[in-house]
Amino acid sequence: MNVTATPHRTYAVCIDRTAIRRTDIGDSPLGKRVRCFVPLAGNVDEHWRRCFRTVQLEDTGYFRFRLEMTSNTIAFVSTDGDDLDKELKVLAYLLDAVNAVAARN
């Protein structure tokens, strides 16, 4: 029997918390709004990017996160403070899901 092994990819893309940037975009009834630019650490290749889009389409809770086309950065708008911390947790869940899908395919 001839068994050919296929290479197994593993992905561990995560948030680079040391380089998160925020830009104030104004006040709203909910508080101060900020646009966040979150750099990613890890192997963000074209396969991972396709998996990101697939996972994002499967769950509408992830639509607010935009993977920049020209860099390994995700941008989104949030309310500064506790809401921002919650958004970063949701983003971390999204990245975990994308890593899992990318490793399977």
Residue pairs with C-beta under 8 A, 6 or more apart in sequence:
8 103
9 47
9 102
9 103
10 103
11 42
11 43
11 48
11 98
11 99
11 102
11 103
12 42
12 43
12 99
13 40
13 41
13 42
13 43
13 44
13 48
13 95
13 98
13 99
14 40
14 41
14 42
14 92
14 95
15 38
15 39
15 40
15 41
15 88
15 91
15 92
15 95
16 38
16 39
16 40
16 41
19 39
20 36
20 37
20 38
20 39
20 88
21 36
21 37
22 34
22 35
22 36
22 37
22 80
22 84
23 34
23 35
23 37
24 32
24 33
24 34
25 33
25 34
25 35
25 77
26 32
26 33
27 33
28 79
30 79
30 83
31 79
31 80
31 81
31 83
32 79
32 80
32 81
33 77
33 78
33 79
33 80
34 77
34 78
34 79
34 80
34 84
35 75
35 76
35 77
36 75
36 76
36 77
36 78
36 84
36 87
37 68
37 73
37 74
37 75
38 73
38 74
38 75
38 76
38 88
38 91
39 71
39 72
39 73
40 72
40 73
40 74
40 95
44 72
47 102
47 105
48 98
48 99
48 102
49 67
51 98
51 101
51 102
51 105
52 67
52 98
53 67
54 101
55 62
55 94
55 97
55 98
55 101
56 62
56 63
56 65
56 94
61 90
62 90
62 94
64 76
64 77
64 87
65 74
65 75
65 76
65 91
65 94
66 74
66 75
66 76
67 73
67 74
68 74
68 75
74 91
76 87
76 91
78 84
78 87
